[in-house]
Amino acid sequence: MNNSKILTKLFGFNPEQHSVTTEIMAGLTTFLTMAYILAVNPAILSETGMDKGALFTSAALMSGIATLLMSLIAKLPFALGPGMGLNAFFAYTICIGMGYSWQFALTAVFIEGVIFILLTVSNLREHIVNSLPKTIQDAISIGIGLFIAFIGLQNAGIITASSGTLVKLGDITSGSPLLALIGVIITAILMIRNIKGAMLIGIVITTIIGIPMGVTHIDGLVSTPPSIEPIFAKLEWSSIFSKDMFVVVFTMLFIDLFDTIGTLIGVCKKANMITPNGTIPRIQHAFYADSIATTLGAIMGSSTVTTFVESAAGVNEGGRSGLTSFTTAMCFFAALFLAPFFLSVPGAATAPVLIFVGLMMCSGLSKIDFTNYIEAIPAFICIIFMPLAYSISDGIVFGHLSYVIINLCTKNHKKVSVGMIILAAFFLIKFLL
């Protein structure tokens, strides 16, 4: 069997349509655009008390394994990693906000992954997605974007606590806040100039600038990966039948479903991979890879693993087959040996990334009809509650409840499905109890 046939069998590579060089370069491009997760994810999840070194190893390992699964199972040019938004939900809502242990949160991720696998097998995904109004679906990503940006501003010290007004502007004339603002300017310029890997390059430059400022402390560049043992297989089963576990898993599942479906559709449109009848080739296989990765990731100590929209960068470079994602996976495995650098990145250097990821997640704002109050009010409630209540799930709950109540009270019964009512009743019971 010659090389082209091997590539075709493994990755869906078509030698008449694809170029090995182009696919490899596309994979490298995707890696550069999403490698920031190796610094950002440990920074976020370590807020729960999880070991930061182990989190780095988990993030790099699971990004590599999950993306490899995508290349071999789905044969599509998509990369996966611990999802932004979902890691914030894990740390700031479940652990810090609700007061549960990170072991509880990992268990919720594991259960979500198993349910995702079952939904993929049974083709029930669409029914679940449709149980939330479209305006709330659009609002979720926007609310998460504001939440993530708010966390970035807090981590950098740009926004601080205030006894009188709850929050206020921090001292931005020195230290971490000043470095973060410098990083925002640098990253913004790189993004505007369409520099590949703008966010990663921004992190590197900001981290280096932080050395003479006394904010960054680098203890090396290359080493063996930190042990994953402190967070490996640390699941907690004592609360799996609690109502909070149900709400947490339900919320994670919805966010993951919407994020994955939206990413796959958006990137496939960009690559002209959608068939004339509107379907995505091998999408079922892509969901399998995504759900298996999430389940395995929980055991490896990772928050929900999902398909990254940054895959569009590789697709934009001509990546069309699993060879692209295979290349990205190999880059993540190689990055395992760069732990000292990624773990020395200060919060001020990752804050700009969180702010700009928040910006990107707000792109769906134009989809909401703000001239129609029946649609706009629930969407706005969903969006504003997430950062102000410091909870993604509360934003979804109040957004959905307001949508159902407003439509029923204004005699728009046809817009409210049975599934929406059941979901609203469950949310209402949760608060009453």
C-alpha positions as CSV (number, residue, x, y, z in Angstrom):
1,M,0.0,0.0,0.0
2,N,1.5,3.4,-1.0
3,N,1.6,6.5,1.1
4,S,-1.4,8.2,-0.4
5,K,-3.6,5.1,0.1
6,I,-2.5,5.0,3.8
7,L,-3.3,8.7,4.2
8,T,-6.7,8.1,2.5
9,K,-7.5,5.2,4.8
10,L,-6.4,6.9,8.0
11,F,-7.4,10.5,7.4
12,G,-9.7,10.7,4.4
13,F,-7.0,12.3,2.5
14,N,-7.7,12.7,-1.3
15,P,-4.5,13.1,-3.3
16,E,-6.4,14.6,-6.2
17,Q,-7.9,17.4,-4.0
18,H,-5.5,17.7,-1.0
19,S,-1.9,18.5,-0.6
20,V,0.2,17.0,2.2
21,T,2.2,20.2,2.7
22,T,-1.0,22.3,2.9
23,E,-2.6,19.9,5.4
24,I,0.4,19.9,7.6
25,M,0.8,23.7,7.5
26,A,-3.0,24.0,8.3
27,G,-2.5,21.8,11.3
28,L,0.3,23.9,12.6
29,T,-1.8,27.0,12.1
30,T,-4.7,25.6,14.1
31,F,-2.3,24.6,16.9
32,L,-0.8,28.1,17.0
33,T,-4.3,29.7,17.2
34,M,-5.4,27.6,20.2
35,A,-2.2,26.8,22.1
36,Y,-3.2,29.6,24.5
37,I,-5.4,27.0,26.2
38,L,-2.3,25.4,27.6
39,A,-1.7,28.5,29.7
40,V,-5.3,29.7,30.2
41,N,-6.9,26.4,31.2
42,P,-4.6,25.6,34.1
43,A,-4.9,29.2,35.3
44,I,-8.7,29.0,35.5
45,L,-9.0,25.5,36.9
46,S,-6.3,25.9,39.5
47,E,-8.6,28.4,41.2
48,T,-10.5,25.3,42.4
49,G,-7.5,23.9,44.2
50,M,-6.5,21.5,41.5
51,D,-2.7,21.1,40.9
52,K,-1.6,23.5,38.2
53,G,1.2,21.3,36.8
54,A,-1.2,18.3,36.5
55,L,-3.7,20.6,34.8
56,F,-1.2,21.6,32.2
57,T,-0.4,17.9,31.4
58,S,-4.1,17.1,31.3
59,A,-4.8,20.0,28.9
60,A,-2.0,19.1,26.5
61,L,-2.6,15.4,26.7
62,M,-6.4,15.6,26.2
63,S,-6.1,18.2,23.5
64,G,-3.8,15.8,21.7
65,I,-5.8,12.7,22.3
66,A,-9.2,14.3,21.4
67,T,-7.8,15.9,18.2
68,L,-6.3,12.5,17.3
69,L,-9.7,10.9,17.7
70,M,-11.2,13.5,15.4
71,S,-8.6,12.9,12.8
72,L,-9.0,9.1,12.9
73,I,-12.7,8.7,13.6
74,A,-14.3,11.6,11.8
75,K,-11.3,12.4,9.4
76,L,-12.2,16.1,9.6
77,P,-9.8,19.0,10.1
78,F,-11.1,20.0,13.5
79,A,-9.1,20.3,16.7
80,L,-10.4,19.8,20.3
81,G,-9.4,20.9,23.8
82,P,-10.8,21.9,27.1
83,G,-13.6,24.4,26.1
84,M,-13.5,28.0,27.1
85,G,-16.7,28.9,28.9
86,L,-17.1,25.4,30.1
87,N,-13.9,25.6,32.1
88,A,-15.1,28.9,33.6
89,F,-18.5,27.2,34.4
90,F,-16.5,24.3,36.0
91,A,-14.3,26.6,38.2
92,Y,-16.4,29.7,38.9
93,T,-19.9,28.4,39.0
94,I,-19.7,24.8,40.3
95,C,-16.7,25.0,42.6
96,I,-16.4,28.6,43.7
97,G,-20.1,29.7,43.3
98,M,-22.0,26.6,44.4
99,G,-19.2,25.5,46.8
100,Y,-18.7,22.0,45.4
101,S,-15.4,20.2,45.2
102,W,-13.5,19.9,41.9
103,Q,-14.0,16.1,42.2
104,F,-17.8,16.7,42.1
105,A,-17.3,18.9,39.0
106,L,-15.2,16.2,37.2
107,T,-17.9,13.7,38.0
108,A,-20.4,16.0,36.3
109,V,-18.2,16.2,33.3
110,F,-17.9,12.4,33.1
111,I,-21.7,12.0,33.3
112,E,-22.2,14.6,30.7
113,G,-19.8,12.8,28.4
114,V,-21.6,9.5,28.8
115,I,-25.0,11.2,28.1
116,F,-23.5,12.9,25.1
117,I,-22.4,9.5,23.8
118,L,-25.9,8.1,24.3
119,L,-27.5,11.1,22.6
120,T,-25.1,10.6,19.6
121,V,-26.0,7.0,19.3
122,S,-29.8,7.7,19.6
123,N,-29.8,10.8,17.4
124,L,-31.7,12.7,20.2
125,R,-29.4,15.7,20.1
126,E,-31.8,17.8,18.0
127,H,-34.7,17.3,20.3
128,I,-32.6,18.5,23.3
129,V,-31.3,21.5,21.4
130,N,-34.9,22.5,20.4
131,S,-36.1,22.5,24.0
132,L,-34.4,25.8,24.5
133,P,-35.8,28.8,22.5
134,K,-33.5,30.0,19.7
135,T,-33.1,33.4,21.2
136,I,-31.8,31.9,24.4
137,Q,-29.5,29.6,22.4
138,D,-28.1,32.8,20.8
139,A,-27.8,34.5,24.1
140,I,-25.9,31.8,25.9
141,S,-22.7,32.2,24.0
142,I,-22.9,36.0,24.4
143,G,-23.4,35.8,28.1
144,I,-20.5,33.3,28.5
145,G,-18.4,35.7,26.4
146,L,-19.1,38.6,28.9
147,F,-18.5,36.3,31.8
148,I,-15.1,35.1,30.5
149,A,-14.1,38.7,29.7
150,F,-15.1,39.8,33.2
151,I,-13.0,36.9,34.7
152,G,-10.0,38.1,32.6
153,L,-10.4,41.6,33.9
154,Q,-10.6,40.3,37.5
155,N,-7.6,38.0,37.1
156,A,-5.5,40.8,35.9
157,G,-6.6,43.2,38.7
158,I,-8.0,45.7,36.2
159,I,-11.4,45.2,37.9
160,T,-11.3,44.7,41.7
161,A,-13.8,44.3,44.6
162,S,-15.4,47.3,46.2
163,S,-17.5,47.4,49.4
164,G,-19.5,50.3,48.1
165,T,-20.1,49.5,44.5
166,L,-19.3,45.7,44.4
167,V,-16.7,46.3,41.7
168,K,-14.4,49.2,40.7
169,L,-11.4,50.0,38.5
170,G,-8.1,48.7,40.0
171,D,-4.7,50.5,40.1
172,I,-3.8,50.3,36.4
173,T,-0.6,52.3,36.7
174,S,1.7,49.4,37.6
175,G,2.1,45.7,38.1
176,S,-0.3,43.1,36.8
177,P,-3.1,45.5,35.7
178,L,-0.6,47.6,33.6
179,L,1.0,44.5,32.1
180,A,-2.5,43.2,31.2
181,L,-3.4,46.4,29.4
182,I,-0.1,46.3,27.5
183,G,-1.0,42.7,26.5
184,V,-4.5,43.8,25.4
185,I,-2.9,46.4,23.0
186,I,-0.3,44.0,21.7
187,T,-2.8,41.2,21.1
188,A,-5.3,43.6,19.5
189,I,-2.7,44.8,17.0
190,L,-1.7,41.2,16.2
191,M,-5.3,40.2,15.6
192,I,-6.1,43.3,13.5
193,R,-3.1,42.5,11.3
194,N,-4.3,38.9,10.9
195,I,-1.1,37.4,12.3
196,K,-1.4,33.6,12.7
197,G,-1.3,32.6,16.3
198,A,-2.0,36.1,17.4
199,M,-3.2,35.1,20.9
200,L,-0.3,32.8,21.6
201,I,2.2,35.3,20.3
202,G,0.5,37.9,22.5
203,I,0.8,35.7,25.5
204,V,4.5,35.1,24.8
205,I,5.3,38.8,24.3
206,T,3.3,39.9,27.4
207,T,5.0,37.3,29.5
208,I,8.4,38.4,28.4
209,I,7.6,42.1,29.1
210,G,6.4,41.0,32.6
211,I,10.0,39.9,33.5
212,P,11.5,43.3,34.0
213,M,8.2,44.5,35.6
214,G,8.6,41.8,38.2
215,V,5.3,40.1,37.3
216,T,6.7,37.1,35.4
217,H,9.0,34.5,37.0
218,I,10.2,31.9,34.5
219,D,12.0,28.8,35.9
220,G,13.0,27.2,32.6
221,L,11.6,26.3,29.2
222,V,11.8,22.5,28.7
223,S,11.2,19.6,31.1
224,T,9.5,16.3,31.5
225,P,5.7,16.8,31.8
226,P,4.4,17.2,35.4
227,S,2.6,14.2,36.8
228,I,-1.1,13.9,36.2
229,E,-1.6,11.8,39.3
230,P,-3.0,14.6,41.6
231,I,-6.1,14.9,39.4
232,F,-6.3,11.5,37.6
233,A,-9.5,9.5,38.1
234,K,-10.6,11.6,41.1
235,L,-14.4,11.2,40.6
236,E,-16.8,11.7,43.4
237,W,-20.0,9.6,43.3
238,S,-21.6,10.6,46.6
239,S,-23.8,13.4,45.1
240,I,-24.7,12.0,41.7
241,F,-28.4,11.9,42.4
242,S,-28.7,15.4,43.9
243,K,-30.7,18.1,42.1
244,D,-27.6,20.3,41.8
245,M,-25.8,17.5,39.9
246,F,-28.7,17.3,37.6
247,V,-28.7,21.0,36.9
248,V,-24.9,21.1,36.5
249,V,-24.9,18.2,34.0
250,F,-27.9,19.5,32.2
251,T,-26.2,22.9,31.8
252,M,-22.9,21.5,30.7
253,L,-24.7,19.3,28.2
254,F,-26.6,22.2,26.6
255,I,-23.5,24.4,26.4
256,D,-21.4,21.6,24.9
257,L,-24.2,20.7,22.4
258,F,-24.7,24.2,21.2
259,D,-20.9,25.0,21.1
260,T,-20.1,21.8,19.2
261,I,-23.0,22.1,16.7
262,G,-22.3,25.8,16.1
263,T,-18.6,25.2,15.6
264,L,-19.0,22.3,13.2
265,I,-21.6,24.2,11.1
266,G,-19.6,27.4,11.1
267,V,-16.3,25.9,10.2
268,C,-17.8,23.6,7.6
269,K,-19.5,26.5,5.9
270,K,-16.2,28.3,5.8
271,A,-14.6,25.2,4.2
272,N,-17.5,24.7,1.7
273,M,-17.9,21.2,3.2
274,I,-21.7,21.3,3.6
275,T,-23.5,19.1,1.1
276,P,-26.2,20.6,-1.2
277,N,-28.9,19.2,1.1
278,G,-27.5,21.0,4.1
279,T,-25.8,18.2,5.9
280,I,-22.2,18.0,7.2
281,P,-20.2,14.9,6.1
282,R,-19.3,12.5,8.9
283,I,-20.9,14.8,11.5
284,Q,-22.0,11.8,13.5
285,H,-18.4,10.6,13.7
286,A,-17.4,14.1,14.8
287,F,-19.9,13.9,17.7
288,Y,-18.5,10.5,18.7
289,A,-15.0,11.9,18.9
290,D,-16.2,14.9,20.9
291,S,-18.3,12.9,23.4
292,I,-15.6,10.2,23.9
293,A,-13.0,12.9,24.5
294,T,-15.2,14.5,27.1
295,T,-15.7,11.3,29.0
296,L,-12.1,10.3,28.9
297,G,-11.1,13.9,29.8
298,A,-13.0,13.7,33.1
299,I,-10.9,10.7,34.1
300,M,-7.8,12.6,33.1
301,G,-8.8,15.6,35.2
302,S,-10.0,17.9,32.5
303,S,-13.1,20.1,32.2
304,T,-15.3,19.4,29.2
305,V,-13.4,18.8,26.0
306,T,-15.0,20.3,22.9
307,T,-14.4,21.2,19.2
308,F,-12.6,24.6,18.9
309,V,-13.8,27.3,16.6
310,E,-10.1,28.1,16.1
311,S,-10.1,25.1,13.7
312,A,-11.3,27.7,11.2
313,A,-7.8,29.0,11.1
314,G,-6.5,25.7,9.7
315,V,-9.4,25.4,7.4
316,N,-8.7,28.9,6.1
317,E,-5.1,27.7,5.2
318,G,-6.6,24.8,3.1
319,G,-6.9,22.0,5.7
320,R,-9.7,19.6,4.6
321,S,-8.9,16.2,5.9
322,G,-7.9,14.4,9.1
323,L,-4.3,14.9,8.3
324,T,-4.7,18.5,9.4
325,S,-6.1,17.5,12.8
326,F,-3.5,14.8,13.1
327,T,-0.7,17.4,12.7
328,T,-2.4,19.6,15.4
329,A,-2.6,16.6,17.8
330,M,1.2,15.9,17.3
331,C,1.9,19.5,18.2
332,F,0.0,19.2,21.4
333,F,1.9,16.0,22.4
334,A,5.2,17.9,21.7
335,A,4.0,20.8,23.8
336,L,3.9,18.5,26.8
337,F,7.6,19.1,27.3
338,L,7.2,22.9,27.5
339,A,5.5,22.9,30.9
340,P,7.9,25.4,32.6
341,F,7.1,28.1,30.2
342,F,3.3,27.7,30.1
343,L,3.1,27.4,33.9
344,S,5.1,30.5,34.4
345,V,2.7,32.6,32.3
346,P,1.1,35.2,34.7
347,G,-2.6,35.9,34.9
348,A,-1.9,39.3,33.4
349,A,-0.7,37.6,30.2
350,T,-3.7,35.3,29.8
351,A,-6.2,38.1,30.7
352,P,-6.1,39.6,27.2
353,V,-6.9,36.2,25.7
354,L,-9.9,35.8,27.9
355,I,-11.1,39.3,27.0
356,F,-10.8,38.7,23.3
357,V,-12.3,35.2,23.5
358,G,-15.2,37.0,25.2
359,L,-15.3,39.4,22.3
360,M,-15.5,36.6,19.7
361,M,-18.3,34.8,21.7
362,C,-20.3,38.0,21.4
363,S,-20.5,37.8,17.6
364,G,-24.0,36.3,17.8
365,L,-25.4,39.5,19.2
366,S,-26.6,40.5,15.7
367,K,-28.8,37.4,15.6
368,I,-31.0,38.7,18.4
369,D,-33.9,40.9,17.4
370,F,-33.8,43.7,20.0
371,T,-36.8,45.4,18.4
372,N,-39.0,42.5,19.4
373,Y,-39.3,42.7,23.2
374,I,-40.7,39.2,23.4
375,E,-37.4,37.8,22.1
376,A,-35.1,40.6,23.4
377,I,-36.1,40.6,27.1
378,P,-35.4,36.9,27.8
379,A,-32.2,37.1,25.8
380,F,-31.0,40.1,27.7
381,I,-31.9,38.5,31.0
382,C,-29.9,35.4,30.1
383,I,-26.9,37.5,28.9
384,I,-26.7,40.0,31.9
385,F,-27.3,37.4,34.6
386,M,-24.2,35.3,33.7
387,P,-21.5,37.9,34.5
388,L,-23.5,39.7,37.3
389,A,-24.7,36.6,39.1
390,Y,-21.3,35.0,38.3
391,S,-23.1,31.9,37.0
392,I,-23.7,30.6,33.5
393,S,-26.4,28.2,34.7
394,D,-28.4,31.0,36.5
395,G,-28.3,33.0,33.2
396,I,-29.8,30.1,31.3
397,V,-32.4,29.4,34.0
398,F,-33.7,32.9,34.3
399,G,-33.5,33.5,30.5
400,H,-35.6,30.4,29.8
401,L,-38.1,31.0,32.6
402,S,-38.7,34.6,31.4
403,Y,-39.1,33.4,27.8
404,V,-41.8,30.9,28.8
405,I,-43.6,33.2,31.2
406,I,-43.6,36.2,28.9
407,N,-44.9,34.2,25.9
408,L,-47.6,32.5,27.9
409,C,-48.8,35.8,29.5
410,T,-48.9,37.6,26.1
411,K,-50.9,34.8,24.5
412,N,-48.0,33.6,22.3
413,H,-48.7,30.0,23.2
414,K,-47.7,28.6,19.9
415,K,-44.1,29.7,20.5
416,V,-43.8,27.6,23.6
417,S,-43.4,23.9,23.1
418,V,-44.2,21.2,25.7
419,G,-40.4,20.6,26.1
420,M,-39.9,24.3,27.0
421,I,-42.7,24.1,29.6
422,I,-41.3,21.0,31.2
423,L,-37.8,22.5,31.3
424,A,-39.2,25.7,32.8
425,A,-41.2,23.7,35.4
426,F,-38.0,21.9,36.4
427,F,-36.1,25.2,36.8
428,L,-38.9,26.7,38.9
429,I,-39.1,23.7,41.2
430,K,-35.3,23.9,41.7
431,F,-35.7,27.4,43.1
432,L,-38.8,26.7,45.1
433,L,-37.1,23.7,46.8
